[in-house]
Amino acid sequence: MRSAAAYALGRQPSLSQEILARLVAAALEDGDSGVRSEAATALGRQPSLSQEILKCLVLHLNESSKGLQEITGILIKQECFYSTFPTLEISQLKLLYRELLKTSFREQLGFYVRDKRLFIEMAEGIREISFKNDEQQGKYETATREARSELEVPSYIE
């Protein structure tokens, strides 16, 4: 029943902040993976989410998150997320990188750094994240290097 309700809400073009907050709770905490998936889909279909909701999603970027794939999918579709991306912790950046890498095998997705900017190419278009300083870019590079090492992914192919 909860899954069907989340599914129905996902078909609505615009939802109130109260309903969005409840969907966030369902996407992050529900014990039923079907409910989490439908709630995440409903959130992902919203044209824009408030900073408050995005902050809540970012706070749940950790190893123990039940819906890490869903959280990542929601975040990368939200334009306003990209302004906060450089301020994420290394642990959060590593999780995002791992999820983006996994997603790139299922969907059209590529990402690379050039000229102090991170580019994420998706079917919906290219997102650009500017690193304001060397520290922000260094933090991202450290996170990706550590994630590649943990996943035993080579840095380059000869």
N, C-alpha and C positions, 0 to 999 in steps of 0.2 A: 504494500500500500504506500509506504513512504517513497519507494522507488518510483512508483507511478505518479505520485504528487510532484516529485522533483522533475520527472520527465515532462509533465504538463506545464510546470513553471518555465522550463527551458524553452518552451515554444512561444512564450510571451516576449514581445519586443523590448519591453522596458519594465523593470521591477522596482518596487520601492526599496529604500535602504534597509528597512526592517526585514523584508523577505530576503534580500541579498545577504544580510547578516545571518539569517537562519540557514541559508544555503551554504554559506561558508562553514558554519558549525557542522552541517551534515557532511560536507565534502572532506572535512578534516578529521572528524571524530566518530562518525557513525561506524558501528561494527560490521555493517553489511556493505561489502564492496560494491554491490549494485547501486545502493543509495549514494555512496561516495562518488561513483562514476557519473550517475545522472545529475547529481548536484553540481559536480565540477563542469559537466557539459553545459548545464544551465548558466553557470557563472561565465563560462567561456564564450557564450553567445551574446552576452551583454556588450553593448558598444563601448561602454566605459564603466569602470568601477572607481569608487571613491578612494582617496589616499588611505583612509582608515581601513578599508577592506583589504587593500593591497598590503598595508603594513601587517595586518593580521596573517595574511598568507605568507609573507616573507618570514615572519616570526616562526612559522611552522616548517621552514626549510631546515630540517635536521634529519639525521639518520633514522630516527624512530617514527618519522611521519608515515602514516598509513597511505596517503595518497600523493606521494612525491611526484609521480608522473603527471597526475592531474593538476597539482599545484603549479608545476613548471609550465604545463600547457596553458593554464589560465594567465599566468604572469607574462609570458612572452607575447600574448595577443593584446596586452594592454599598453598602449603608447606611453602612458605616464609612468609605467614601471621603469622604463629605460633611463629616466633621470636619476633614479635611486640606485640603479645597478652598480655604479662605481663605488658606492658606499657600503656595499655588502661585506660581511665578514668572509675571510678566506674559506672557512668551512662551508658557508652558504654558496660561495662561488664554485667550490669543488662539486657540490651536489648538483648545482645547475649545469655545470659543464658535463658531468656524467649523464644527466638526464637528456641534455641536448644531443650528446653523442649517440645515445640509444635511439632517440627520436629520429636522428638523421638516417638511420637504417630503415625506418618505416615510412617516413614522409620526406618531402622535398625540403631539406634544411641544410644549410651550410653556414659556417661561421669562421671568421678570420680577423686578425688584427693588422691594420695598416695605418701608418701616419698618426699614431696615438688615438686611433679609433677602432672600436670593435664593430664589425659588420655581421649581422645575422640575416641571412637570406632565407626567406620562407615563401611559400606559395602566395601568401598575402602581400608580399613585397619585402623590401630590404629595410631593416632597422639599423640605425647607426647610434653607437654610444661613444661619446667623446670622453676620454680620460683627461681630467683637468690638470693632472700632474704626473710625474714619473712614479710617485708612490702608488697611485691608483692603478696605473698600468702594471707596475711591478707586482702588486697584490693579485691581480687577475692572472698574470703569467705564472706566479708561484702556485696559485690554485690549480691551473690547468696542468702544469708540470707534475704536481703531486698526484692529481687525478689520473693522468696518463700512466704514471709509474705504478699506481695501485692497480690499474686495469691492464697493465703490461702492454700498453699501446705505444708503438715507436713514435718518436718525435718527428721523424721524417723517413722517407723511403728512398733508398739509394738505387 
